[in-house]
Amino acid sequence: MATKSTTQKITLAKGLNMGLRKAMEDDPKVLLMGEDVGKLGGVFRITDGLQKDFGEDRVIDSPLAESGIVGTAVGMAMRGYRPVVEIQFDGFVYPAYDQIVCQVAKIHFRSQGRVKMPIVIRIPFGGGIGAVEHHSESPEAQFAHTPGLKVVACSNPVDGYWMIQQAIACDDPVIFLEPKRQYHADKAELDESASPEPLFTSRVVKTGTDLTLLAYGPMVKTALKAAEAAATEGRSIEVIDLRTLSPLDMAPVLESVRRTGRAVVTHEAHVNLGMGAEISARITEQCFYSLEAPVLRVGGFDTPYPPSRIEEDFLPDLDRVLDAVDRSFEF
């Protein structure tokens, strides 16, 4: 008798949906909550079909009140549940910022470890979808700067499937960042029988010898394209998907930079005080004598996110990443 295949091609949106479904099947204490996550299935359809299959008590359509969504999740987590809340768009998270920073991040420490806070806060982040104000922001550094929060960013369908389950299983609060322009962009082969990598780890996604290119979330795809373009000029670029922003997994990064002697960090968020600044500082502190050039950063400009008609001029693209690569080799 033929065995059922465990592999299939999926998008990031599908991977997240499957991962949420698996987590809910495995643990009845897992529940979902957010604006339009139930009947509609979410504005990006990430939770499509889950309310129908698990009921309104476990997939809860909330009022339009982010502070209420997260505040309710805090109470649920303290009572033994594992709430997964969706912030509909990145720019909508700020009404819940007080709850996240003052409550979610601190209760485990405030209780001297007696009270766990297993909350996952899903945030679609980044631009590239032609949206209006408050729909295309990259607030990750603000959360990575907050002790008590774990912050991760998936970049591909397979990671989406595994990382959301791992985040839900974590006893610490996790800010789970999803690159919205990648939701339906590409497909990848998922093997559900495979063993996933640990959640809080970086990964080398392309090996190289001449320069280390670091990215996460929506910029991983751009970084890989940059490596392909640089190869046509005889340059071998190593690409690392950081995957975890707090804690940062620097071991693969430092090992790579000590070999290549050059590093470029790219993200959609503003360069000023962004994740690239912290990563650059750590590389400089620990790889100083291996560096052939300064660590360079490529990101968004230090302005509020622009109208959609000019967002492609704002977002770091292939040309700006390659320009940084060229500048690194000029030293």
C-alpha positions in Angstrom: 0.0 0.0 0.0 1.4 3.4 -0.9 2.3 5.7 1.9 1.0 9.3 2.1 3.6 11.9 1.0 4.8 14.2 3.7 6.0 16.8 1.3 4.1 19.6 -0.5 4.8 23.0 -2.1 3.5 25.8 0.1 3.5 29.6 0.3 4.5 31.5 3.5 0.8 32.2 4.2 0.0 28.5 3.8 2.9 27.5 6.0 1.8 29.8 8.8 -1.8 28.5 8.5 -0.6 24.9 8.7 1.6 25.6 11.6 -1.1 27.3 13.6 -3.5 24.4 12.8 -0.9 21.9 14.0 -0.3 23.7 17.2 -4.0 23.9 17.9 -4.4 20.2 17.2 -1.6 19.3 19.5 -2.5 21.6 22.5 -6.1 22.5 23.4 -4.7 25.5 25.4 -3.6 27.2 22.2 -6.1 29.8 21.0 -6.0 32.6 18.5 -7.3 36.2 18.9 -7.3 39.3 16.8 -9.2 41.6 14.5 -11.0 39.6 11.8 -9.0 36.4 12.4 -12.1 34.3 12.7 -14.9 34.5 10.2 -12.8 36.4 7.6 -9.6 34.4 8.2 -7.5 37.5 8.7 -6.8 40.2 6.2 -4.0 38.1 4.7 -6.0 34.9 5.2 -3.4 33.4 7.5 -6.1 32.1 9.9 -8.4 31.0 7.1 -10.6 28.1 8.0 -9.4 27.8 11.6 -12.5 29.2 13.3 -14.7 26.9 11.3 -12.7 23.9 12.5 -11.9 24.9 16.1 -14.8 27.1 17.0 -15.3 30.7 18.2 -14.0 29.9 21.7 -10.5 29.2 20.3 -10.4 31.5 17.3 -11.8 34.8 18.6 -12.7 37.8 16.6 -11.8 40.7 18.9 -12.8 44.4 19.0 -10.6 46.9 17.2 -8.5 47.5 20.3 -4.9 46.3 20.3 -4.3 47.1 24.0 -7.4 45.1 24.8 -6.3 42.2 22.6 -2.8 42.0 24.3 -4.2 42.7 27.8 -6.7 39.9 27.5 -3.9 37.6 26.3 -1.9 38.4 29.4 -4.7 37.2 31.6 -5.2 34.1 29.5 -1.5 33.3 29.7 -1.5 33.7 33.4 -4.3 31.2 33.6 -2.4 28.5 31.7 -3.5 29.2 28.1 -1.1 29.8 25.1 -2.7 32.8 23.3 -1.6 33.7 19.8 -2.6 37.3 19.0 -2.5 39.0 15.6 -1.7 42.6 15.2 -3.4 43.3 11.9 -0.7 45.6 10.5 2.7 46.6 12.0 1.7 50.3 12.5 -1.3 49.2 14.6 0.9 47.7 17.4 1.5 51.0 19.2 -1.8 51.1 21.2 -0.6 47.8 22.6 3.0 48.9 23.2 2.4 49.7 26.8 0.9 46.3 27.5 3.8 44.6 25.6 6.7 46.5 27.2 5.3 47.0 30.7 3.4 43.8 31.2 4.2 41.0 28.7 7.9 41.5 28.9 8.1 41.9 32.7 5.7 39.6 34.4 8.0 36.6 34.4 10.8 38.7 36.1 8.3 40.5 38.3 7.1 37.1 39.7 10.7 35.8 40.1 9.9 33.1 37.5 6.7 31.9 39.1 4.4 33.2 36.4 5.1 32.2 32.7 4.0 34.4 29.8 3.7 32.1 26.8 2.2 34.7 24.4 2.9 34.9 20.7 2.3 38.3 19.1 2.1 37.9 15.3 3.0 41.1 13.4 2.9 41.3 9.6 5.8 43.8 9.0 7.6 45.6 6.2 6.5 47.3 3.0 6.2 46.6 -0.7 2.4 46.0 -0.8 1.3 49.5 -1.9 -0.5 50.2 1.4 -1.4 53.5 3.1 0.1 55.0 6.3 0.6 52.7 9.3 0.5 49.5 7.1 4.2 49.1 6.1 6.4 49.8 9.1 9.3 47.9 10.6 9.2 48.3 14.4 11.4 45.3 15.2 14.3 47.2 16.9 11.9 48.7 19.4 10.9 45.2 20.6 14.4 43.7 20.4 15.6 46.5 22.6 13.1 45.4 25.3 14.5 42.8 27.8 12.0 40.0 28.5 10.8 39.7 24.9 12.0 37.2 22.3 11.8 38.5 18.7 12.0 36.3 15.6 11.5 37.0 11.9 10.7 34.2 9.4 11.6 34.7 5.7 10.3 31.6 3.9 7.4 29.1 3.8 9.3 26.3 5.6 10.5 28.5 8.4 7.0 29.9 8.7 5.5 26.4 9.3 8.1 25.4 11.9 8.9 28.7 13.6 5.3 29.5 14.5 4.9 26.1 16.2 8.2 26.6 18.1 7.2 30.1 19.2 3.9 28.8 20.5 5.6 26.1 22.5 8.0 28.6 24.0 7.2 29.7 27.6 8.5 33.2 27.0 6.7 35.9 25.1 7.6 36.0 21.4 7.2 38.8 19.0 6.7 36.9 15.7 7.4 39.0 12.6 6.0 38.0 9.2 7.2 39.7 6.0 3.8 40.5 4.5 5.1 41.0 0.9 6.3 37.4 1.0 3.0 35.9 2.2 1.9 34.8 -1.3 5.1 35.5 -3.3 7.0 32.2 -3.5 6.5 28.5 -2.8 8.9 26.1 -1.2 8.9 22.3 -0.5 7.8 21.5 3.0 8.6 18.1 4.5 6.5 17.7 7.6 8.5 14.7 8.7 11.7 16.6 8.9 13.3 17.9 12.0 13.3 21.7 12.3 16.2 23.8 13.3 16.0 25.4 16.8 14.0 28.6 16.9 16.6 31.1 18.1 19.3 30.4 15.6 20.8 32.1 12.5 21.4 30.1 9.3 23.8 30.3 6.4 21.5 30.2 3.3 24.3 30.6 0.8 28.0 29.9 1.3 30.7 32.3 0.1 34.3 33.4 0.7 34.6 37.2 -0.1 31.9 39.0 1.9 29.2 38.2 4.5 25.7 39.6 3.7 23.3 39.6 6.7 19.5 39.9 6.4 16.2 38.8 7.9 12.6 38.7 7.0 11.7 40.4 3.6 15.4 41.3 2.8 16.6 37.7 2.7 15.3 37.3 -0.8 17.0 40.5 -1.9 20.2 39.4 -0.3 20.2 36.2 -2.2 19.6 38.0 -5.5 22.5 40.3 -4.6 24.7 37.3 -4.1 23.7 35.9 -7.5 24.4 39.3 -9.2 27.8 39.6 -7.5 28.8 36.2 -8.6 28.6 37.4 -12.2 31.5 39.8 -11.3 33.5 37.0 -9.7 32.6 37.8 -6.1 31.6 35.1 -3.7 29.0 36.3 -1.2 27.9 34.4 1.9 24.3 35.1 2.9 23.0 34.6 6.4 19.4 34.7 7.4 19.5 36.0 11.0 16.0 34.6 11.8 16.2 35.6 15.5 16.7 39.3 16.5 16.5 38.8 20.3 18.4 36.8 21.2 20.8 37.4 18.4 22.6 34.2 17.3 26.0 35.6 16.4 28.1 32.5 16.2 27.5 31.8 12.5 27.9 35.5 11.8 31.2 35.8 13.6 32.6 32.6 12.1 31.6 33.8 8.6 33.1 37.4 9.0 36.3 36.0 10.3 36.7 34.1 7.1 35.4 36.7 4.6 36.8 39.9 6.3 33.8 42.0 5.1 30.2 42.4 6.2 27.1 44.2 5.0 23.8 44.2 7.0 20.5 45.0 5.4 17.0 45.5 6.7 13.9 47.5 5.6 13.8 49.5 8.9 15.5 52.9 9.2 19.3 52.6 9.4 19.5 55.0 12.4 19.5 52.8 15.6 18.2 49.8 13.7 19.2 46.2 14.1 22.1 46.8 11.8 23.7 49.1 14.4 23.8 46.4 17.1 25.0 43.7 14.7 27.7 46.0 13.3 28.9 46.8 16.8 29.1 43.2 17.8 31.0 42.3 14.7 33.4 45.1 15.2 34.0 44.2 18.8 34.7 40.6 18.2 36.1 40.5 14.6 38.1 43.7 14.5 41.4 42.2 13.5 39.7 40.1 10.8 38.0 43.0 9.1 39.3 44.3 5.7 36.6 47.1 5.6 34.1 48.7 7.9 30.8 46.9 8.5 28.2 48.7 6.2 24.5 49.0 6.7 21.7 49.2 4.1 18.2 50.2 5.2 15.3 52.5 4.8 15.8 56.3 5.0 15.3 58.1 8.3 11.8 59.4 7.4 8.3 58.2 8.2 7.2 55.5 5.7 6.3 57.4 2.5 3.1 57.2 0.3 2.9 54.0 -1.6 3.7 55.7 -5.0 7.3 56.3 -3.9 7.8 53.3 -1.5 10.1 51.6 -4.0 12.5 54.6 -3.7 12.4 54.3 0.1 12.9 50.5 0.4 16.4 49.1 0.2 16.6 47.2 -3.1 19.1 45.1 -5.1 21.0 48.2 -6.4 21.5 49.7 -2.9 22.7 46.4 -1.5 25.1 45.9 -4.4 26.3 49.4 -4.0 27.3 48.6 -0.4 29.0 45.4 -1.6 31.0 47.5 -4.0 31.9 50.1 -1.4 33.1 47.3 0.9 35.5 46.0 -1.7 36.9 49.5 -2.3 38.6 49.5 1.1 
